[in-house]
Amino acid sequence: MNATQTPLFSVRTIESLRGPAGRLEALLNTGVPDAKYVVLVCHPHPLGGGTMHNKVVYHTMKAFHSFGLPVLRFNFRGTGLSEGEHDQGRGEQDDVRAALDWLDHEFGLPILFAGFSFGSFVGLHVCCGDERVKGLAALGLPVHAAGRDYRYDFLSGCRQPKLFVSGTRDQYGPRTQVESAVAGAAPPKELVWIEAADHFFAGKLDRVQDAIRNWCEAHFLTAV
């Protein structure tokens, strides 16, 4: 299968994903039977309208799915049909753990993680050091947004392969501050800048997909 071709598989509504706050609304894009990895993708901040249907999240799913990998997206607690209430990134970490456990139980395969904005911050906290997670992609890494500061000191102990993709005009992740956060992360790591892209990669989502595919091919998958 050519990595630039999106496999035509089904999208399943997942009813069995539950976290400490209750059921989590989720979708699974199914993959090929011999997939080598499964993928978890996390969405941006719910208070800013972020859901699993966000454009960046959707295009991230497409990039991984182009390799035939199953991809799970879910809504954090209190978002969409997910039960519970927003918890400022604390309880949301438990939601990520529940999603990882669900993938591990259902597939028993190595996991790749990708998150956009708030989803990257929350997911990196959980996935760094989890032996089931073999690679981490952070898109639009936030540094300061809507009065909230995000710190990444914990990345110094995160030794899985890491991809960071940001826009040079990201209003929530200025270049010097993102570069400082990535500099403090343990290797291996790669930082890709998308020229003239804002935080939401408007008009540049094809470049985001390219960055993810190139990273996957370099570290995890071989295009046929």
Contacts in CASP RR format, 6 or more apart in sequence:
PFRMAT RR
TARGET T0000
AUTHOR 0000-0000-0000
METHOD contacts of the structure
MODEL  1
MNATQTPLFSVRTIESLRGPAGRLEALLNTGVPDAKYVVLVCHPHPLGGG
TMHNKVVYHTMKAFHSFGLPVLRFNFRGTGLSEGEHDQGRGEQDDVRAAL
DWLDHEFGLPILFAGFSFGSFVGLHVCCGDERVKGLAALGLPVHAAGRDY
RYDFLSGCRQPKLFVSGTRDQYGPRTQVESAVAGAAPPKELVWIEAADHF
FAGKLDRVQDAIRNWCEAHFLTAV
1 7 0 8 1.000
1 32 0 8 1.000
1 67 0 8 1.000
1 68 0 8 1.000
1 224 0 8 1.000
2 223 0 8 1.000
2 224 0 8 1.000
3 66 0 8 1.000
3 67 0 8 1.000
3 213 0 8 1.000
3 216 0 8 1.000
3 217 0 8 1.000
3 221 0 8 1.000
3 223 0 8 1.000
3 224 0 8 1.000
4 66 0 8 1.000
4 213 0 8 1.000
5 66 0 8 1.000
6 62 0 8 1.000
6 65 0 8 1.000
6 66 0 8 1.000
7 31 0 8 1.000
7 32 0 8 1.000
7 65 0 8 1.000
7 66 0 8 1.000
7 68 0 8 1.000
9 29 0 8 1.000
9 30 0 8 1.000
9 31 0 8 1.000
9 32 0 8 1.000
9 65 0 8 1.000
9 68 0 8 1.000
10 29 0 8 1.000
10 30 0 8 1.000
11 27 0 8 1.000
11 28 0 8 1.000
11 29 0 8 1.000
11 30 0 8 1.000
12 27 0 8 1.000
12 28 0 8 1.000
12 30 0 8 1.000
13 26 0 8 1.000
13 27 0 8 1.000
14 26 0 8 1.000
14 27 0 8 1.000
14 28 0 8 1.000
14 72 0 8 1.000
14 74 0 8 1.000
14 102 0 8 1.000
15 23 0 8 1.000
16 102 0 8 1.000
17 23 0 8 1.000
17 24 0 8 1.000
17 26 0 8 1.000
17 72 0 8 1.000
17 74 0 8 1.000
17 98 0 8 1.000
17 99 0 8 1.000
17 102 0 8 1.000
18 24 0 8 1.000
18 98 0 8 1.000
19 77 0 8 1.000
19 94 0 8 1.000
19 95 0 8 1.000
19 98 0 8 1.000
20 91 0 8 1.000
20 94 0 8 1.000
20 98 0 8 1.000
21 77 0 8 1.000
21 78 0 8 1.000
21 82 0 8 1.000
21 83 0 8 1.000
21 84 0 8 1.000
21 85 0 8 1.000
21 87 0 8 1.000
21 91 0 8 1.000
21 94 0 8 1.000
21 95 0 8 1.000
22 77 0 8 1.000
22 82 0 8 1.000
22 83 0 8 1.000
22 84 0 8 1.000
23 81 0 8 1.000
23 82 0 8 1.000
23 83 0 8 1.000
24 74 0 8 1.000
24 75 0 8 1.000
24 76 0 8 1.000
24 77 0 8 1.000
24 82 0 8 1.000
24 83 0 8 1.000
24 95 0 8 1.000
24 98 0 8 1.000
24 99 0 8 1.000
25 52 0 8 1.000
25 74 0 8 1.000
25 75 0 8 1.000
25 79 0 8 1.000
25 80 0 8 1.000
25 81 0 8 1.000
25 82 0 8 1.000
26 52 0 8 1.000
26 72 0 8 1.000
26 73 0 8 1.000
26 74 0 8 1.000
26 75 0 8 1.000
26 99 0 8 1.000
27 52 0 8 1.000
27 72 0 8 1.000
27 73 0 8 1.000
27 74 0 8 1.000
28 70 0 8 1.000
28 71 0 8 1.000
28 72 0 8 1.000
28 73 0 8 1.000
29 61 0 8 1.000
29 65 0 8 1.000
29 70 0 8 1.000
29 71 0 8 1.000
29 73 0 8 1.000
30 70 0 8 1.000
31 65 0 8 1.000
31 68 0 8 1.000
31 69 0 8 1.000
31 70 0 8 1.000
31 71 0 8 1.000
32 68 0 8 1.000
32 69 0 8 1.000
35 67 0 8 1.000
35 68 0 8 1.000
35 69 0 8 1.000
35 70 0 8 1.000
35 107 0 8 1.000
35 109 0 8 1.000
36 69 0 8 1.000
36 109 0 8 1.000
36 110 0 8 1.000
36 220 0 8 1.000
36 221 0 8 1.000
37 69 0 8 1.000
37 109 0 8 1.000
37 110 0 8 1.000
37 111 0 8 1.000
37 112 0 8 1.000
37 134 0 8 1.000
37 220 0 8 1.000
37 221 0 8 1.000
38 69 0 8 1.000
38 70 0 8 1.000
38 71 0 8 1.000
38 72 0 8 1.000
38 103 0 8 1.000
38 107 0 8 1.000
38 108 0 8 1.000
38 109 0 8 1.000
38 110 0 8 1.000
38 111 0 8 1.000
38 112 0 8 1.000
39 61 0 8 1.000
39 64 0 8 1.000
39 65 0 8 1.000
39 69 0 8 1.000
39 70 0 8 1.000
39 71 0 8 1.000
39 72 0 8 1.000
39 111 0 8 1.000
39 112 0 8 1.000
39 113 0 8 1.000
39 114 0 8 1.000
40 71 0 8 1.000
40 72 0 8 1.000
40 96 0 8 1.000
40 99 0 8 1.000
40 100 0 8 1.000
40 103 0 8 1.000
40 111 0 8 1.000
40 112 0 8 1.000
40 113 0 8 1.000
40 114 0 8 1.000
41 52 0 8 1.000
41 57 0 8 1.000
41 60 0 8 1.000
41 61 0 8 1.000
41 64 0 8 1.000
41 71 0 8 1.000
41 72 0 8 1.000
41 73 0 8 1.000
41 113 0 8 1.000
41 114 0 8 1.000
41 115 0 8 1.000
41 116 0 8 1.000
42 57 0 8 1.000
42 74 0 8 1.000
42 76 0 8 1.000
42 96 0 8 1.000
42 113 0 8 1.000
42 114 0 8 1.000
42 115 0 8 1.000
42 116 0 8 1.000
42 119 0 8 1.000
42 120 0 8 1.000
42 122 0 8 1.000
42 123 0 8 1.000
43 50 0 8 1.000
43 51 0 8 1.000
43 52 0 8 1.000
43 54 0 8 1.000
43 57 0 8 1.000
43 73 0 8 1.000
43 75 0 8 1.000
43 76 0 8 1.000
43 79 0 8 1.000
43 115 0 8 1.000
43 116 0 8 1.000
43 118 0 8 1.000
43 119 0 8 1.000
44 50 0 8 1.000
44 54 0 8 1.000
44 56 0 8 1.000
44 57 0 8 1.000
44 116 0 8 1.000
44 117 0 8 1.000
44 118 0 8 1.000
44 119 0 8 1.000
45 117 0 8 1.000
45 118 0 8 1.000
45 119 0 8 1.000
45 145 0 8 1.000
45 146 0 8 1.000
46 75 0 8 1.000
46 76 0 8 1.000
46 78 0 8 1.000
46 79 0 8 1.000
46 86 0 8 1.000
46 118 0 8 1.000
47 86 0 8 1.000
47 146 0 8 1.000
48 146 0 8 1.000
50 79 0 8 1.000
50 118 0 8 1.000
51 57 0 8 1.000
51 75 0 8 1.000
51 79 0 8 1.000
51 80 0 8 1.000
52 73 0 8 1.000
52 74 0 8 1.000
52 75 0 8 1.000
54 116 0 8 1.000
55 200 0 8 1.000
55 205 0 8 1.000
56 116 0 8 1.000
56 117 0 8 1.000
56 139 0 8 1.000
56 140 0 8 1.000
56 200 0 8 1.000
56 201 0 8 1.000
56 205 0 8 1.000
56 208 0 8 1.000
57 73 0 8 1.000
57 115 0 8 1.000
57 116 0 8 1.000
59 205 0 8 1.000
59 208 0 8 1.000
59 209 0 8 1.000
60 114 0 8 1.000
60 115 0 8 1.000
60 116 0 8 1.000
60 137 0 8 1.000
60 139 0 8 1.000
60 208 0 8 1.000
60 209 0 8 1.000
60 212 0 8 1.000
61 71 0 8 1.000
61 73 0 8 1.000
62 209 0 8 1.000
63 208 0 8 1.000
63 209 0 8 1.000
63 212 0 8 1.000
63 213 0 8 1.000
63 216 0 8 1.000
64 71 0 8 1.000
64 112 0 8 1.000
64 114 0 8 1.000
64 212 0 8 1.000
64 216 0 8 1.000
65 71 0 8 1.000
66 209 0 8 1.000
66 213 0 8 1.000
67 213 0 8 1.000
67 216 0 8 1.000
67 221 0 8 1.000
67 223 0 8 1.000
69 112 0 8 1.000
70 107 0 8 1.000
72 99 0 8 1.000
72 102 0 8 1.000
72 103 0 8 1.000
74 82 0 8 1.000
74 95 0 8 1.000
74 99 0 8 1.000
75 81 0 8 1.000
75 82 0 8 1.000
76 82 0 8 1.000
76 86 0 8 1.000
76 92 0 8 1.000
76 95 0 8 1.000
76 122 0 8 1.000
77 83 0 8 1.000
77 84 0 8 1.000
77 85 0 8 1.000
77 86 0 8 1.000
77 87 0 8 1.000
77 91 0 8 1.000
77 92 0 8 1.000
77 95 0 8 1.000
78 84 0 8 1.000
78 85 0 8 1.000
78 86 0 8 1.000
79 86 0 8 1.000
82 95 0 8 1.000
86 92 0 8 1.000
89 118 0 8 1.000
89 121 0 8 1.000
89 122 0 8 1.000
92 119 0 8 1.000
92 122 0 8 1.000
93 122 0 8 1.000
93 123 0 8 1.000
93 125 0 8 1.000
93 126 0 8 1.000
96 122 0 8 1.000
96 123 0 8 1.000
96 126 0 8 1.000
96 127 0 8 1.000
97 126 0 8 1.000
100 111 0 8 1.000
100 126 0 8 1.000
100 127 0 8 1.000
100 130 0 8 1.000
100 132 0 8 1.000
100 133 0 8 1.000
103 109 0 8 1.000
103 111 0 8 1.000
104 111 0 8 1.000
104 132 0 8 1.000
110 132 0 8 1.000
110 133 0 8 1.000
110 134 0 8 1.000
111 127 0 8 1.000
111 132 0 8 1.000
111 133 0 8 1.000
111 134 0 8 1.000
112 133 0 8 1.000
112 134 0 8 1.000
112 135 0 8 1.000
112 136 0 8 1.000
112 137 0 8 1.000
112 216 0 8 1.000
112 220 0 8 1.000
113 123 0 8 1.000
113 124 0 8 1.000
113 127 0 8 1.000
113 133 0 8 1.000
113 135 0 8 1.000
113 136 0 8 1.000
113 137 0 8 1.000
114 120 0 8 1.000
114 136 0 8 1.000
114 137 0 8 1.000
114 138 0 8 1.000
114 139 0 8 1.000
114 212 0 8 1.000
115 123 0 8 1.000
115 137 0 8 1.000
115 138 0 8 1.000
115 139 0 8 1.000
116 139 0 8 1.000
116 140 0 8 1.000
117 139 0 8 1.000
117 140 0 8 1.000
117 141 0 8 1.000
117 142 0 8 1.000
117 145 0 8 1.000
117 172 0 8 1.000
117 199 0 8 1.000
118 142 0 8 1.000
118 145 0 8 1.000
120 137 0 8 1.000
120 138 0 8 1.000
120 139 0 8 1.000
120 140 0 8 1.000
120 141 0 8 1.000
120 142 0 8 1.000
121 141 0 8 1.000
121 142 0 8 1.000
121 150 0 8 1.000
123 136 0 8 1.000
124 136 0 8 1.000
124 138 0 8 1.000
124 152 0 8 1.000
124 154 0 8 1.000
124 155 0 8 1.000
124 158 0 8 1.000
125 154 0 8 1.000
127 133 0 8 1.000
127 135 0 8 1.000
127 136 0 8 1.000
127 160 0 8 1.000
128 136 0 8 1.000
128 154 0 8 1.000
128 155 0 8 1.000
128 157 0 8 1.000
128 158 0 8 1.000
128 160 0 8 1.000
129 157 0 8 1.000
129 158 0 8 1.000
129 159 0 8 1.000
129 160 0 8 1.000
133 160 0 8 1.000
134 160 0 8 1.000
134 161 0 8 1.000
134 220 0 8 1.000
135 160 0 8 1.000
135 161 0 8 1.000
135 162 0 8 1.000
135 163 0 8 1.000
135 219 0 8 1.000
135 220 0 8 1.000
136 158 0 8 1.000
136 160 0 8 1.000
136 161 0 8 1.000
136 162 0 8 1.000
136 163 0 8 1.000
137 162 0 8 1.000
137 163 0 8 1.000
137 164 0 8 1.000
137 165 0 8 1.000
137 212 0 8 1.000
137 215 0 8 1.000
138 162 0 8 1.000
138 163 0 8 1.000
138 164 0 8 1.000
138 165 0 8 1.000
139 165 0 8 1.000
139 166 0 8 1.000
139 201 0 8 1.000
139 208 0 8 1.000
140 164 0 8 1.000
140 165 0 8 1.000
140 166 0 8 1.000
140 167 0 8 1.000
140 170 0 8 1.000
140 172 0 8 1.000
140 173 0 8 1.000
140 199 0 8 1.000
140 201 0 8 1.000
141 150 0 8 1.000
141 152 0 8 1.000
141 164 0 8 1.000
141 166 0 8 1.000
141 173 0 8 1.000
141 178 0 8 1.000
141 181 0 8 1.000
141 182 0 8 1.000
142 148 0 8 1.000
142 150 0 8 1.000
142 172 0 8 1.000
142 173 0 8 1.000
142 199 0 8 1.000
143 149 0 8 1.000
143 150 0 8 1.000
143 172 0 8 1.000
143 173 0 8 1.000
143 174 0 8 1.000
143 177 0 8 1.000
143 178 0 8 1.000
143 181 0 8 1.000
144 150 0 8 1.000
144 172 0 8 1.000
144 173 0 8 1.000
144 177 0 8 1.000
145 172 0 8 1.000
145 173 0 8 1.000
152 181 0 8 1.000
152 184 0 8 1.000
152 185 0 8 1.000
153 184 0 8 1.000
155 162 0 8 1.000
155 181 0 8 1.000
155 182 0 8 1.000
155 184 0 8 1.000
155 185 0 8 1.000
155 186 0 8 1.000
156 184 0 8 1.000
156 185 0 8 1.000
156 186 0 8 1.000
157 185 0 8 1.000
157 186 0 8 1.000
158 185 0 8 1.000
158 186 0 8 1.000
159 186 0 8 1.000
159 187 0 8 1.000
161 188 0 8 1.000
161 189 0 8 1.000
161 190 0 8 1.000
161 215 0 8 1.000
161 219 0 8 1.000
162 185 0 8 1.000
162 188 0 8 1.000
162 189 0 8 1.000
162 190 0 8 1.000
163 189 0 8 1.000
163 190 0 8 1.000
163 192 0 8 1.000
163 211 0 8 1.000
163 212 0 8 1.000
163 215 0 8 1.000
164 178 0 8 1.000
164 182 0 8 1.000
164 189 0 8 1.000
164 190 0 8 1.000
164 191 0 8 1.000
164 192 0 8 1.000
165 191 0 8 1.000
165 192 0 8 1.000
165 194 0 8 1.000
165 208 0 8 1.000
165 211 0 8 1.000
165 212 0 8 1.000
166 173 0 8 1.000
166 175 0 8 1.000
166 178 0 8 1.000
166 191 0 8 1.000
166 192 0 8 1.000
166 193 0 8 1.000
166 194 0 8 1.000
166 197 0 8 1.000
167 193 0 8 1.000
167 194 0 8 1.000
167 195 0 8 1.000
167 196 0 8 1.000
167 197 0 8 1.000
167 198 0 8 1.000
167 199 0 8 1.000
167 201 0 8 1.000
167 204 0 8 1.000
168 175 0 8 1.000
168 193 0 8 1.000
168 194 0 8 1.000
168 195 0 8 1.000
168 196 0 8 1.000
168 197 0 8 1.000
169 196 0 8 1.000
169 197 0 8 1.000
169 198 0 8 1.000
170 178 0 8 1.000
170 197 0 8 1.000
170 198 0 8 1.000
170 199 0 8 1.000
171 198 0 8 1.000
171 199 0 8 1.000
172 199 0 8 1.000
173 199 0 8 1.000
175 193 0 8 1.000
178 191 0 8 1.000
179 191 0 8 1.000
182 189 0 8 1.000
182 191 0 8 1.000
188 219 0 8 1.000
190 215 0 8 1.000
192 211 0 8 1.000
194 201 0 8 1.000
194 204 0 8 1.000
194 207 0 8 1.000
194 208 0 8 1.000
194 211 0 8 1.000
196 204 0 8 1.000
197 203 0 8 1.000
197 204 0 8 1.000
197 207 0 8 1.000
201 207 0 8 1.000
201 208 0 8 1.000
217 223 0 8 1.000
END
